[in-house]
């Protein structure tokens, strides 16, 4: 494509950096393979939010129907951009975005592209993000790892879990790198996982650009379903475990539904917190409870451990699906990484070999591997589906482990709840602001939206039978999809046609996709078997 840009003496050919644009600018386009449409905004349309097409191209070049505006004019196939007042730079950047899209160059027709995108949301420190991220990456999946190691074998489980961890964490880094690349291309601050999906197609190969909005909506739907279902099963898990503890001292304790309603009342004011800096304090408390209970479990596991030679190194291939599905379940926090990065004061500290994500996942992988390895080494073939069931009964120190885990999950629910709220609330606010721009009304509607979503989660948890098995099936279907398959696809789309796409990158991403498909199939198979077994037992 013959494409030439000239901006204040700065020219580029195949790739253009919008940050180098000066105010007095001129853009020269050849008539050959011209962009399909260029959009511009006049002063009136800037206020109303509407766009006015400046020109449209035909097979022979640009058409002659070119409306003049107060900001630019296309004449003799040359687009002249007039200077804008510095005081209007921010307003134009926020309200008037017009992009020229081509396979070889990305630039904006506005002379205000030198303005950097600024995150106006509340920003968090690295420590606050660390607390939220480590809480979002840890959960009850840890308790099932010894059972998973039992099905794979001691050393097969050890190295297999490390391999799954390596792939899953690498996919998280792929999403961070992809969001950085897309922010440079689109000049839009990316704050959610679905936004990465939409932007990667919108600024990807031309044939896929029209599917960008649909891909973003697909990401919203998956994350919304997954996070809400996780919140449902967490409420049920807390209620069941608290009831089991109270039943030991109160024989006529209420039904589990009563406990679920009490948990709902506790969560109702808690989920109204929208400031991640405040949530980080609750995450710190949840992390403290989590690691104290983990220390109690560890001290029991490390008491007189048997010799590793007494445990089989490998079981059978028939048991590998259960191990693989359980292992991948521990790394489904990938959708939380992008929102937390978008609220960081220093976003560049999230990724990289020495970044915050690497630090958090190193801690999580080390803890998970140790519990899985030593749990199976300690209990052998008597390993229960949850390691807490193997702890001695009648000792309040070990009974408190379940209570502390319940408290940790309770305080982490707001972090899990934050993801679907980040999807729903902006859409609701955009609808409300057109009708009632008053700030008090918008705040009230946001609170009602949060309360309504929590109420819906409670109703699903109460009314749907075997909600834990249903959530297991949802996690199996979508967990591998969002944690492995989609990140690999995103990297392939973003690097398509660039010099950074090597044969090794292609083979790596294809292999990750195949592993993700295998994990999805294994997890779905196990979930369906569990559902069928539960219904056969009920009969």
PyMOL commands that set and color helices and strands:
alter all, ss='L'
color gray80, all
select helices_A, chain A and resi 18-20+43-48+86-95+126-137+140-152+154-186+193-202+206-247+256-270+276-301+308-310+317-329+334-342+347-349+356-382+387-390+396-433+439-463+467-494+503-538
alter helices_A, ss='H'
color red, helices_A
select strands_A, chain A and resi 3-7+10-12+25-29+37-40+52-58+61-62+72-75+78-81+99-101+106-108
alter strands_A, ss='S'
color yellow, strands_A
deselect
rebuild
show_as cartoon
